[in-house]
Amino acid sequence: MSTDTWGDRIEIPVLSCTWGRCLNEGFSGQATFTLADLGVVAAVSNGHLNVLQRCLVVEFDYQVVYAGIIWDSTYDRDSRRLSVSHADLWSLWAVRLIAQDRTNTIATWKQPYLGFSYRTLLKRLVQLGTTGEGRLVPIVYEPDFSGSANRTYYGYNLDTVIEALDGLMNLENGPDIDFRPEWDGSGGLRWQMVTGSLSGNGGQIEVNFAADQPQATGLVEKVSSREKVTQVFGVGEGSGVDMKVSVGTGTPVEFAIERVEQAKNIKSGTQLNEFTQGELMARIPLIYQYEMNVEVRSPVIDGDPSRLRPGMVVRWYIKDDPKITAGWRSCTIIKYIGEVNSDFVRLESQEDASWLGV
């Protein structure tokens, strides 16, 4: 697809291509093409694999499961193979400023938002990043939601879209975001922007590892304390003794783990407290992560990989295991990865381990 019009769809035979999506962050992968194939030669000659100019789309049964902009390419003449690195829409938010004034007077630009919901603020920030010459991205937005949040954004902070989005998503009970790629019905590509709690929007799938045919394999459990904290120091605007600091403290434990989180653009004490509390609550429990392989055409996902969504819930059951406690678990899918030539997609899910009391 062309990144100029988000149209001009061209089908190109591929040797290999990874695809996937992540919760609240970007996915990047690689695709390899062989120039022994005349279809690929024609595509290369016509610039259909040029960096920045094209977007790769992976589909199953005419349903889009992934779309990624081509950012790099490497050609090996001996093997006649062209490899491209691609990344989804989140990669674009990292290189787009929210300031509408992108001239020498950018420092004077400011945009206040009063009486908005956080979900609608996220929408406004994306709209700021997609308005103006060379900034078009076809996105279908939700309606506005009422709320009482107030925020002002300043040009001199030079915030990128992703930095501004993170500032809201990382709040305690902050909304999640999903950009769902799809065909627009006229041969073009577009994205649905969905915010809020994505588990309800994405639905639920179930896997029973105790069944004779569980329809999932390769279960892996990972436990990490790398992000755990007992106390967070949120640092806002200012320096020296005038520096704004907010302290968030979790349940006292014998083993202290302290972390400093920077939020230099925050001027309000209330907003700094919200930021600090969000960083604290996200890091109090240990992280329990589970990975499993599910067949792309499995009944687990109704034979439709486009049904997968970051943020949806996977419920799974296990028994008679020496490490994992028997019973049902409900986990949030934070990432899934596929390969166009593979019959499986690997799900990565995460469980809130606060119930373990650790």
FITIVEX-668359 format. One record per atom (N, C-alpha, C, CB): x, y, z. Coordinates in pm, whole numbers, plus 32768, in hexadecimal, padded with zeros to 4 digits. Last residue first. Glycine has a CB too. Layout:
XYZ/...
END
This chain:
80F47B8D924E/81857B979248/81AF7C1E9212/81C07B2791F1/7FEB7B339245/801F7B6C92C0/80B67B7792C2/7FF27B1B9334/7F677ADC916E/7FC37A7C91AA/7FFC7AB1922E/80347A5C9149/7ED97BAC9106/7E8F7B4F915A/7EEA7AE9919F/7E277B069107/7F897C28905C/7F777C6390E1/7F2C7C05913F/7F2C7CE790D5/7FBF7BDD8F5B/7FE57B7F8FC5/7FD37BB89051/80747B558FB3/7F147BE38E3B/7F2B7C368EB1/7F447BDB8F27/7EB37C958ECD/7FB17B548D21/7F527B458D8F/7F777BA58DFF/7F4E7AB48DC2/7FC97B5F8BC0/7FFC7B888C43/7F8D7B828CAB/80397C158C3D/80397AB58A97/7FD37AEE8AED/800C7B098B78/7F587A918AF7/807A7A7D894E/80BB7AA289CA/80537AEA8A20/813A7AFB89B2/805479858857/801479E788AE/806979FF8929/7F8879B788D6/80B479438715/80DF793A87A1/80A179AB87F1/8179793D87AC/801578818623/802E79088653/804E78FB86E9/7FB379688639/80567791851E/803F77B685A9/8057784B85BF/809977648605/80A677438429/801C7721844C/7FF9774D84D9/8007768B843E/816B78298366/815977D283DA/80C477BA83F4/819B78108456/819978E882AA/81A8785D8280/819677F982F2/8231784A8242/817E79D9832E/811F79B982C3/812779298295/81377A14824E/817979CD8489/81CE79CA8412/8177799883A0/824F796F8426/81287A8F85B2/81137A27854E/817A7A3084E0/80887A318514/80EC7AE986FE/814A7AEA868E/812B7A758632/81DD7AE386C1/805D7BC487ED/80597B4787A3/80AC7B568723/7FC77B1D8782/80377C4D8933/80807C4688B5/80617BC28871/81187C5588CB/7F947C498A0B/7FE27CC389F9/802E7CC38974/80447CD28A6C/7E697BD78A7C/7EC77BC68A0E/7F107C4B89F7/7E7E7B98898C/7E3C7B938BCF/7E2B7BF68B65/7E957BE08AF9/7E357C878B9E/7DA37A6F8C60/7E177AC58C43/7DF77B248BD1/7E937A6F8C1F/7D2079A48D4D/7CF97A088CE9/7D6D7A698CD8/7C767A538D14/7D2578488D8F/7D6478CC8D99/7D2A79258D2B/7DFF78C28D8D/7CB4772C8E48/7CA377898DD9/7CED780C8DF6/7C0C77A58DBF/7D94762C8ECD/7D1F76838EC9/7D1B76D98E4D/7D1B76DA8F44/7EC675EC8F7F/7E5275BF8F32/7DE176258F39/7E2175378F65/7FF676A38F62/7F83767B8FB4/7F0B76598F5D/7F5F76EB9017/811676298ECE/80A676858EBE/802D76508F0B/808376998E29/81C475528F14/81E875DD8F2E/816E763A8F2F/824A760D8EC6/816274528ED3/81B674628F4B/81D574F28F70/823574188F38/800C74268E81/808D745D8E58/80E174758ED6/807A74E38E07/7EFD73DA8E8D/7F6573758E96/7FEB73A78E60/7F3A72F98E4A/7E6574C68DA7/7E6774778E22/7EDB74158E1A/7DE0742B8E37/7DD975F38D1A/7E44758F8D23/7E3675428DA6/7ED275D38D19/7D3E76D48C38/7D3476788CA8/7DA676138CA4/7CAD76308CA7/7D0E782D8BE3/7D4577A88BCB/7D4877578C4B/7DD177B28B8F/7C9D79408B2F/7C8878ED8BA6/7CBF78638B87/7BEF78E68BCD/7D097A6B8ABA/7D1379DC8AA1/7D0379948B27/7D9C79B78A5B/7C797B9E8A57/7C957B3F8AC2/7CA27AB28A8C/7C287B458B2D/7D147CAE89A0/7CA97C4E89B8/7CD67BE88A20/7C7F7C078935/7DF87D438978/7D9F7D6B89E4/7D2D7D0C89FD/7D6A7DF089C7/7DFE7D24881A/7E497D458894/7DE77D7488FE/7EB67DB28878/7D347C298788/7D437CB687A9/7DA27CC5881F/7CB97CF687C9/7CC67B47868F/7D237B6886FB/7D2C7BFE870C/7DAE7B2C86DF/7C377B3185A7/7BEB7B418623/7C457B668698/7B9E7AC18642/7CDF7AF384E0/7CBF7B8184ED/7C6A7B9C8568/7C777BB4846F/7CE979DD84DF/7D517A278528/7D357ABB8536/7DD67A1484E4/7BF5790184FB/7C04798784C1/7C6D79D6850F/7B7C79D284C1/7B9D781C8575/7BDC781084F3/7BFA789484AF/7B8777BF849A/7B4D78658672/7AE57853860B/7B20784D857F/7A8078C58613/7C1E784C8716/7C0378D286E3/7BA078CD866F/7C86791686B6/7C03773D8749/7C16779787BB/7BF978288792/7CA6778B87F1/7C0676B98659/7B8276DE8690/7B8C773B8708/7B36766286B7/7D1C77398597/7CE776ED8607/7C597718862B/7D4276FB867E/7DBD779884D2/7D33777784AD/7CEB772C851E/7D317724842D/7EAA77B9855C/7E70782D851A/7DDD781484F8/7EBE7850849A/7ECB7721869B/7EC27713860A/7E78778B85CF/7E7B769085E4/7F9677B48792/7F0F77908768/7F0D778786D0/7EA677F8879C/8080779A8891/806B77968801/7FDD776787E3/80D2773B87BD/80BD787889A5/808A77FB896E/8079780988D7/800477D389B2/812E79098AD6/813379028A45/8100787A8A18/81C3791A8A11/80FC79E28BE5/80E9795D8BAD/80E879658B15/8067791D8BE2/81807A8C8CFE/81637A8B8C6F/815D79FC8C3C/81CC7ADD8C22/81637B478E12/81557ABD8DE7/81297ABE8D55/80EF7A6E8E41/82107C2D8EC8/81D77C168E43/81D87B828E25/82247C658DD7/81AD7C939012/82087C508FB7/81C17C3E8F30/82377BC78FF0/810B7DD39056/81107D40904E/81867D0F8FFB/808F7D099014/815B7EEB903A/81547EA890BC/815B7E1090B0/80D47ED09104/81527F6E8F47/81CD7F278F69/81CA7EE48FF2/823F7F858F63/806F7FFD8F20/80957FA28EB4/81097F488EDB/80B87FF08E38/806D80A18FFD/800D80338FF7/80307FCF8F8C/7F8280688FDE/813E815E8FBC/814581059030/80EB808B901F/811D815190AF/80E381E68EDD/8161819C8ED4/816E81388F46/81D981FD8ED5/7FFB82578F4D/7FF181F98EDD/806E81A58ECE/7FD782448E5D/806A82FF900B/801682909038/800582298FC9/7F8E82C49066/80EC83B68F63/813983648FC1/80E982EB8FEE/816383B8903A/8012842D8ED9/807E83EA8E91/80C883898EED/80E084518E57/7F86849F8FAC/7F46843A8F58/7FAF83E88F0E/7EE6847D8EF3/804585579006/801984EB905F/7FD7847B9010/7FBA852190C9/804C85FD8F28/80C585B38F4C/80A385408FAA/812C86128F8E/7F4C86698F32/7F6F86138EC1/7FED85C28EDE/7F8286678E43/7F6886FD901E/7F0286959013/7F2486338FA3/7E7886D38FF9/803187B48FDE/804887529048/7FE586DF9041/8040879590CF/808688058E90/801F87FC8EF7/804087908F5D/7F9787E08EB7/814A87E48DD3/815288598E28/80F5884E8EA1/813188D68DD8/820887008D1E/8193870F8D75/81A887838DD6/8178868D8DC3/82F086D48C97/828E872E8C59/821587488CB1/826286F58BD5/838586178D20/83B086A48D27/834A87058CEC/843386B48CDE/8375851A8DA0/830285568D5C/831685ED8D5B/827A852F8DA1/842283F28DF0/8427847D8DC6/83A784A68D7D/849F84948D6C/8438832C8F0D/83FB833B8E8A/83F083CF8E67/836F82F88E87/84FC82588FCD/84E282E48FAC/84AC82EB8F1E/8564833C8FBB/84BF815890BA/84D0817F902E/84AD8212901E/847981288FD1/851F8057919E/84F580E09184/8516810790F4/8538814191E7/84DB7F58926E/85007F6F91E2/84C77FF791BB/84C97EFC9183/85287EA79397/85017F269358/85347F2D92C9/85377F9C93A9/84AA7DA8943F/850C7DBD93D5/84E37E379383/85197D3E9379/83D77DA094EF/845E7DA29526/84C67DC694BD/847F7D1C9564/82D17E89949A/830F7E059496/839D7E1194CD/83107DCC9404/819E7F399497/82277F2A94CD/82577E9994C5/822D7F5C955E/80F87F739369/80F47F2993E6/81827F14941B/80AD7EA093D3/818080A592DA/812B803092DB/812A7FEE9364/815A7FCD9272/817D81FE92A9/81B2819092F8/814F811D92FA/81D381BE9387/81E9831091EE/818482A991FB/81BF82309241/814B82829171/8225846691F0/825383E3921E/81DD8384922B/829F83EF92A5/828A856A911B/821A85229156/824A84969179/819E851E90F6/832186A490F5/83328614910C/82B485DC914C/83AE85F99166/83A487B49047/832B87749078/834286DE9082/82B28793901B/84B7887A90A9/8487880A9059/840B87CC9098/84F687A0904A/85318936913E/84B0895B9103/847388EA90AF/84C189D890AC/862988DD9183/85C388D891ED/853988FD91B8/85E98937925F/866A886A9037/8698888B90BD/862888819124/86D3891690BF/855D88BD8F53/85E088858F73/860688B08FFF/864B88B18F0B/842F887A8E8F/848488C28EED/8509887C8F03/843E88D38F70/832587838E7B/836B87FB8E4B/83C388368EB9/830488658E1A/835086458F1D/830E869F8EC0/836687138E98/828D86D18EFA/838284FA8F6A/83C5857C8F63/838485D08EF7/845E856C8F47/831B840A904F/82FA844D8FD2/833384D98FD2/826284518FBD/839382F890DB/83A6838890E7/838B83C6905E/843783AC911B/830481DC916F/831F822490F3/832B82B99112/82B0820B9089/833F80AA9217/832E813A9221/8356817B919E/838181749297/83537FA891D3/830C7FC19250/82F380569262/835B7F8892C7/83347F039092/83647F6F90E9/83197F6A916F/83527FFA90A5/83897E398F76/83487E488FF9/83867EBC9048/83527DC5904A/84087DFC8E8F/83BB7E788E91/837D7E958F18/834F7E748E28/84857D088EC7/84D57D788E94/848C7DFE8E9D/84FD7D5E8E05/841D7C1B8F0C/84137C848F72/845C7D038F45/844D7C538FF8/83677B298E50/83CE7B908E57/83B17BF38EC8/83D97BDB8DD2/833479F18DC1/83187A458E36/838B7AA98E44/830979EE8EB8/8299793A8CC3/830979918CE6/82E079EA8D5B/833579E78C6C/824178058C38/822778668CA2/82A778B58CBE/81F4781F8D23/81C577818B0C/823B77AF8B55/820F78148BBE/82A677EC8AF5/8145768A8A3B/812A76E38AAB/81AA77008AF9/80C076A58B09/813875FB8942/81A976528963/819076B389D3/81D1769E88ED/7FE9760E88B4/806475C988DE/80C876308910/80A07576886B/7E9075CC8883/7EFA762D889F/7F7275DF88D5/7ECC769C8905/7DD1750E8876/7DD575708809/7E3375E58826/7D4975A587EF/7DB174338924/7DA374BB895A/7DA5752A88F1/7E0F74D589BB/7D2B73178923/7D62736788B6/7D5173FB88DD/7D1A7347882D/7CE372CD8A24/7D2E726D89D2/7D7072B4895C/7CD271FD899F/7D1973DB8B0F/7CC973908AAF/7D2273308A5F/7C7F73F08A50/7DB4747C8BA6/7D9973F88BDD/7D4673A28B7E/7D5074058C62/7DBE75718B33/7E35751F8B25/7E2374938B60/7EAB75648B66/7CDB761B8A8F/7CDC75B98AFA/7D52755B8AE5/7C5575698B00/7C98776B8A4A/7CEF76F98A2D/7CED769D8AA6/7D8177288A0A/7BCC786D89BF/7BE7780D8A28/7C3D779A89F4/7B6577D78A61/7BA279D38999/7BB9794E8962/7BDE78F189D4/7C29795088F4/7AD87AF8897D/7B207A9789CE/7B327A158982/7AD87A7D8A52/7ACC7C578920/7A927BD5893A/7AEF7B7A8988/7A6A7B9388BA/7B1D7D5888EC/7B5B7CED889F/7B207C6588B6/7BEA7CE888BD/7A8E7DF98999/7A807E10890A/7AB37D9A88B9/7ACA7E8E88E2/7AE07D9D8A92/7A547D918A6D/7A3F7DA089D7/7A027DF88AB6/7BEE7DDA8A84/7BC67D4F8A99/7B357D3A8A72/7BDC7D268B2C/7C237EE78A74/7C1A7E9D89F7/7BED7E0C8A0A/7C9E7E9F89B0/7BA77FFB8AFE/7BCE7F748B26/7BB87F188AAF/7B7E7F438BA3/7C0B81058A21/7BC680D48A97/7BFC804E8AC3/7B3280C88A7C/7BE5811988B7/7C22813B8937/7BD180FF89AA/7C2E81D38947/7C3C80F28765/7BE580C687D2/7C2C80E18856/7BBF802E87C4/7C42814E861F/7C7C816E86A0/7C17814D870D/7CA6820486A6/7C7280988500/7C0D80B98565/7C5780D885E7/7BA580448578/7D0F80FE83D1/7D1980C78459/7CA180F284AC/7D9D80F5849E/7D2880978275/7D0A80F682E0/7D1980AF8366/7C7B813382CF/7D66807D8116/7D828051819F/7D5C80BF8200/7E16802A81AF/7C95803E7FF2/7CFA80838041/7D05804A80CE/7CD881178049/7BC37FCF7F6F/7C497FA87F45/7CB87FEA7F92/7C5A7FC67EB6/7AE2801D7FED/7AFA80577F68/7B8680377F36/7AE680EE7F6B/7ADB7FB380E6/7A6A7F96808E/7A7A7FCB8002/79EE7FCC80C8/7BBA7FD3817E/7B53803B818A/7ADA80238130/7B8E80C18169/7C477ECF8245/7C2A7F0781C1/7BB77F6A81CE/7C087E97815A/7CFC7F1C8376/7C907EDB832C/7C877F1782A0/7C087EEA8376/7DA07F1B84B6/7DA37F308425/7D327EE383E0/7E2B7F0583EB/7D627FB885DD/7D427F3D8596/7D417F5684FE/7CBA7F0685C4/7DFB802186E9/7DEB8050865F/7DDB7FD48608/7E6580A98631/7D9B80498834/7DB47FE987C9/7D9B802E8744/7D5A7F6B87D9/7DF180A08980/7DD580CA88F6/7DF080578898/7E2A814688CF/7D7080CA8AD1/7DC3808A8A6D/7D9B80BC89E3/7DB87FF08A75/7D5F81CF8BCC/7D25817F8B5F/7D8F81408B06/7CC981D58B0B/7DCB81A68D24/7DCF81EB8CA4/7D9B81938C34/7E5C82198C85/7DD8814B8E26/7D5A81358DDD/7D5581848D5A/7CE3815A8E34/7ED082368E55/7E8581CA8E96/7DFB81C28E54/7E7881E28F30/7F6C82838D17/7F2982AA8D93/7EE782308DD2/7EC183188D78/7FCA82398C24/801382098C98/7FD882368D1D/80A182368C90/7F2F82BB8B66/7F1F822B8B76/7F5D81F98BF7/7F5B81E28B00/7F9183C28B79/7F0983A48BA3/7EF5830E8BBB/7EA683D58B3A/809783B88B24/807984068B9A/7FED83EF8BCF/808A84978B7B/8087832F8A33/80BA82E88AA9/809683338B2A/815282D68AA0/80358402898C/7FDB839289A7/800583478A25/7FD883328930/811E84A0898D/80A184D789C1/803D846889E2/80648538895D/81D183F18916/81ED8423899C/816D845889DC/825884918998/815A83CD881B/8166835A8875/818383868904/81D382FB8843/816C84CC87AA/80E9849187C3/80F48421882A/80AC845B8740/8267858E8858/8239853A87E9/81B08502880D/829F84C787C9/829386D688CC/825D865188E4/823D860A8861/81E08659893B/831B87CB88FA/833987788884/830B86E68898/83D0877C8866/82FD888D89B5/831D880789E6/834187A68975/82A887CF8A36/82AA896B892C/833689668955/835E88E18991/835389D489B7/8196894A8907/81F1892E889A/8281892088C5/81E789988836/80D188A589FC/8122891889D5/818788F18969/816B89528A50/7F8988568A64/800488298A23/804B88A289E8/7FE587C089B4/7EC4881D8B7B/7EF588818B1E/7F7B88518AE8/7F03890D8B63/7D9E877C8BF5/7E2A87748BCD/7E4987E98B70/7E4886EB8B88/7CAD86EE8CC6/7CE387698C8C/7D7687558C6B/7CCF87E28CEC/7B8B861F8CDC/7C1D862D8CD7/7C4586AF8C92/7C5D85B48C8F/7A8685D78CEA/7AAE864F8D35/7B4586638D35/7A7C86458DC5/79A885748BDB/7A04855D8C49/7A2985DF8C8C/7A8085148C19/790F84C68AC4/791485338B27/7972850F8B99/788685518B5D/79A0846A8991/7969843F8A11/797684B28A74/79B183BF8A45/796184718830/799984AC88A9/795384748925/798C854588A5/796B83398772/793083BA8798/797483F18814/789883AC87B0/7A9F82BB86DE/7A2982AC8732/79E883358745/7A4E826C87BB/7B1682D28587/7B1A82F08616/7A9682CF865B/7B3C8382862B/7BDD824B8496/7B51825784BF/7B4F82648557/7AFB81DA8490/7CDE82D883D7/7CB7829B8455/7C2282B3846E/7D0C82D184CA/7DD582F882F5/7D4382E382FB/7D1B82948377/7D128299827E/7EB683F68317/7EA583698338/7E0E83528344/7EF2834183BE/7F7B84FE829F/7EFD84B58295/7F0C842382BD/7EC884BD8207/804F85A68295/803585648316/7FB585118314/802C85CC8384/8087865281C7/80D985DC81D3/80BF858B8250/8167860281D0/8003876A8270/803E873581F5/809986BE8212/808A87A281AD/7F1387148375/7F7987678335/7FB5872082BC/7FE7878B8398/7EE686298472/7EAD869D842C/7F1E86F383F4/7E5386F1848B/7F388569851B/7F14853E8494/7ED485AE8443/7EB584C7849A/7F6385C2861A/7FD3858685D4/7FB6855F8545/8000850F861E/7E678615866A/7ED08679865B/7F4586428609/7F0286A886E5/7DED851A867C/7DC185778613/7E2885E685FD/7D3A85B38636/7E6A84BB875E/7E83847886DE/7E5A84D2866B/7E3783F186D7/7DFB856E8816/7E8B856B8802/7EAF8527877E/7ED085228876/7CE98530880E/7D1785B587E4/7DAD85B687C7/7CF6861D8851/7CF184298878/7CC1844287F0/7CF484C887BC/7C27843E87EA/7D3E845F897D/7D92840B8927/7D6E84228894/7D818376894C/7C5D84F189D0/7CDF853489C7/7D3F84E4896F/7D1B85478A54/7BA1842689D6/7B95848C896E/7C1584DD8961/7B2084EA898D/7C0283998AB3/7BF383558A31/7BEA83BA89C0/7B7882FB8A31/7BEF844D8B82/7C7484268B55/7C6C83E38ACC/7CB683C88BBB/7AF885498B3A/7B1D84C58B6E/7BAA84A68B3D/7AB784568B43/7B1086AA8B80/7B1086388B25/7B2385B68B73/7B7F86478ABC/7B2B87B18BEF/7AAF87658BFA/7AA386F38B98/7A3B87C08BE9/7C0488498B0C/7BBF88538B8C/7B3F88018B87/7BA188E78BAE/7D3988738A83/7CC1881F8A79/7C80881C8B03/7CE4878E8A46/7E0B895E89D9/7DC789308A53/7D4F88D88A30/7D9989A88AA8/7F3089768939/7EAA89448920/7E6C891389A3/7EAC88D288B5/80228A5988B5/7FEA8A0B8924/7F5B89E58902/7FF08A5B89A9/814F8AE18832/80D28A97881C/80A48A54889C/80E38A2D87AE/82468B4D8852/81D58B9D8882/814F8B538874/81CF8C208836/82FB8AA187DC/83018AB0886E/828A8AFC88A5/83828AF78896/82DD8ABE86CB/829D8A4B870B/829A8A5A87A3/82E789CA86E6/83458B778620/82F68BAA8691/82B08B3986DC/828F8C108660/83B98AFA854B/84128B3285B1/83C88B66862B/84648BA18574/82BD89F7852C/83178A5C84F6/83718A8D8566/82C88AD284B5/81D489638555/8255891E8546/82B8897984FC/8244889784F9/80BD89678608/812189C685D4/81A7897E85CE/81298A47862E/804A888E867D/801988B685F9/8075891C85B7/7F8C88EF8604/80EF878D8729/80E1881E8716/80B2883D8689/816688668733/81268684872F/809A86A9873C/8085873E8723/8066868587C6/820685E88642/81EB864386B0/8157866286B7/823D86C686A1/826884A585EE/8208850F85D2/81F68564864F/818184D585A3/82F183C28625/8335842885D3/82D5849585A5/837783E68559/8254831186AD/82D4833486EB/831C83A3869F/832D82BA86F3/818382D88606/816883348676/81E9835F86BC/810A82F286DD/81F482198562/81DD829F852C/81C68303859B/8166829F84CC/81EF813985FC/8273816E85D5/826781FB859C/82B58112856D/80E380FA860C/812381388681/81AC8172865E/813280D186F0/80A580728521/80868101852A/80C8814685A0/7FF281138534/81BC7F8784FF/81327FB384F4/812280478513/80DA7F628550/82D37F4D8426/829D7F6684AD/82147FA5849F/82FC7FC28500/83D17E8E837C/83537ED8837F/83227EE7840E/82E87E918329/84E37E5882AE/84B37E638338/84377EBB8338/85217E9D8396/85237D7681A3/84F37DF881D1/84C87DEF8263/847E7E2B8178/86027CDF80C4/85C37CDA8147/859B7D678171/86217C9A81B0/862A7C347F9E/86127CB97FD5/85C87CA98059/85C17D137F71/87127B657EF7/86A87B747F5A/86A37C037F90/86BB7B107FCC/87DB7AF87E5E/876A7B397E1C/86F27B487E7B/87417AE97D9F/88C17A9E7ECA/884C7A487EDC/87D07A7D7E94/882D7A3A7F70/89687B6F7E72/898D7AE37E5C/89147A867E66/89F87AB97EBF/88EE7C5E7EC6/88F07C3D7E37/89107BAA7E1E/89567C957DEF/88167CB47FB2/888A7C5D7FA3/888E7C2B7F13/88857BE58008/879A7DDB8038/879B7D837FC3/881F7D387FBC/87847DD47F41/86C67E588129/874C7E248110/87457DC3809B/87857DDE818F/86137F7181B0/861C7F018153/86AF7EDA8140/85DC7F2480CA/852980088298/85B27FE6826C/85AB7F778204/860B7FBA82E5/8417803A82B2/8476809F82E2/8505808582B1/847480A48379/82D38013824A/835C7FE7822E/83BD80578254/836D7FBF8197/81C97FF38334/8214804A82D9/82A1801282C5/821B80DD830F/80D77EF1834A/81517F2F837A/819B7F7E830F/81AC7EC683B1/7FC07E4783C0/7FEF7EA7835C/80687EF08394/7F7E7F0C8335/7EFF7D1F83F3/7F747D718414/7F907DD0839F/7FF17D178431/7E1A7CA683A7/7E4A7C86842E/7EC17CDD8456/7E717BF28436/7CFE7CD882E2/7D837D098305/7DA67CE18395/7D8B7DA282F5/7C607BE38225/7C597C3182A0/7CE77C5882CA/7C117BE08311/7C6F7B368151/7C4D7BC28133/7C387C1881B0/7BD07BC680DF/7CD97A5181C7/7C4F7A528197/7C1B7ADF8188/7BF57A0281F6/7DC07B178265/7D8E7A8F825E/7CFB7A968234/7DA07A4382E7/7ED57BF5821E/7E477BD7822C/7E2D7B418228/7DF77C1D81BF/7FB67CF68251/7FA37C668258/7F0F7C4C8270/7FFB7C2682C9/80577DF981A5/7FDA7DCD81E4/7FD47D3581DF/7F5E7E0D819D/814C7EF981AD/812C7E6C8198/80AD7E4881E4/81A17E1281C6/8163802A810B/81377FE98185/81127F598165/80BE803481C5/82508111807B/81F380A18074/81D7806780FF/822980358019/830481DC809D/829C81F08039/82318183803B/82D881F77FB1/83BE8183815A/836781F4817A/82F282058119/83B78272817C/846D80CF805F/845E80F780EA/840D817980F2/84EA810A812D/83C4801A7F5A/841B80887F86/840180AC8018/840681037F2D/833B7F5F7ED3/83797F347F50/83DA7F9E7F85/83C27EB07F3C/82E67FC87DE7/827F7F9A7E44/82B77F5D7EC4/82287F367DFF/837780287D10/8381806E7D8F/831E80417DF9/837080FD7D78/837C7F967C2C/83167FFD7C34/831380467CBA/828F7FC17C19/84427EDD7C62/84567F3C7BF3/83F47FB17BFB/84477EF57B6D/83C87E477D2A/843E7E967D4A/84537F027CE0/84BB7E3D7D54/82FA7DCC7C94/82D97E237D06/834D7E7F7D29/82B17DD07D7F/838D7D357BE0/83357D9E7BAE/83137E017C1D/82B57D627B73/84097C857C93/845A7CDC7C3D/84077D527C0A/84957C8D7BC5/832C7BFD7CF6/83787C537D4F/83CD7CB57CFF/83D17BFF7DAC/82DC7B727C13/827E7BCD7C53/82C47C2D7CB1/82157B807C9F/83B37ACE7BDF/839A7B3E7B84/83387BA47BC0/83647B097AFF/84987A617CC7/840A7A657CA6/83ED7AE17C53/83B27A627D27/85907A947D0E/85827A2D7CA7/84F07A257C7A/85B179A37CDD/85907B3B7DDE/85857B7A7D5B/85917B157CEA/85EF7BE47D4B/84D27AF87EF9/853A7AC87E9F/85257B017E14/853A7A2E7E9A/84AA7BA08031/847A7B847FAB/84EE7B517F56/843A7C017F6C/844D7BB08183/84B57B918121/84767B68809D/85127B228156/84097C858294/83D67C388223/84477C2581BF/835B7C7E81E1/83EC7CB683F3/843E7CB4837A/83FB7C5D8310/84CD7C808398/83607D9A84E8/83877D1784B4/83DA7D258437/830C7CC38497/82CF7E2C860B/83237E378594/834D7DAB8569/83A07E9085AF/81CA7ED086B7/82067E52868D/825A7E6C8611/81977DE58672/81A27FBF87C8/81AD7F94873F/81E77F09872C/82007FF486F6/80A77FC388D0/812B7FDF8898/81357F9F880E/819C7FAB88F6/7FB37F6C8935/7FE57FF1895A/8075800C8930/7FD9800489EE/7FF77E2588F0/7F9F7E7B893E/7FE87EFC8963/7F6E7E3389BD/804A7DCC879C/80687DD7882A/80047E34886D/80F97E0B8840/80557CDC868F/80267D5A86C9/803D7D56875E/7F907D7386A9/80EC7C5B855E/80B97C5385E7/80857CD98613/81267C228646/81C57BA58482/815C7C07849B/812D7BF7852B/80E57BF78435/82CB7B57839F/82927B548425/822A7BC28432/82FF7B638490/82F57AA98279/82CB7B2B82B0/82917B16833B/82647B708254/83927A268152/83717A1D81E1/83497AA78212/83E879E58234/83677A518041/83AB79D7806E/838D79BE8101/844479E18056/82467AC17F91/82A97AD67FFA/82E57A508023/826A7B1C8074/81B87B687E79/81DD7AE97EB9/82517AFE7F1B/82047A807E4E/80DA7C767E9B/81647C507E7E/81837BCB7EC1/81C87CBE7EAE/7FDD7D487E29/7FFA7CC87E69/80847C987E3B/7F8D7C5E7E48/7F957E977E6E/7FDF7E3C7E16/7FFB7DBB7E63/80657E7E7DE2/7EC47FAF7E80/7EE27F297EB5/7F247ED27E4C/7E617EE77EE7/7E9A80CC7E98/7EF7808F7E38/7F2580067E68/7F7080EB7E21/7E9481747FD3/7E5181227F6F/7EBA80E17F17/7DEE81777F1A/7F0082378066/7ECF81C280AE/7E76816E8055/7E8581EC812C/7F8283037FE8/7EF082FF7FD9/7EAF8293802E/7ECB82EA7F48/808382E58051/805583698026/7FBD836D8021/8091838D7F9E/80C281E7807B/80B2823780F4/808A82C780D3/813482378145/802880E57FBD/806F81647FBC/805881AF803F/804281B97F45/80547F898000/800080008000/8058807D8000/7FA18000807A/
END
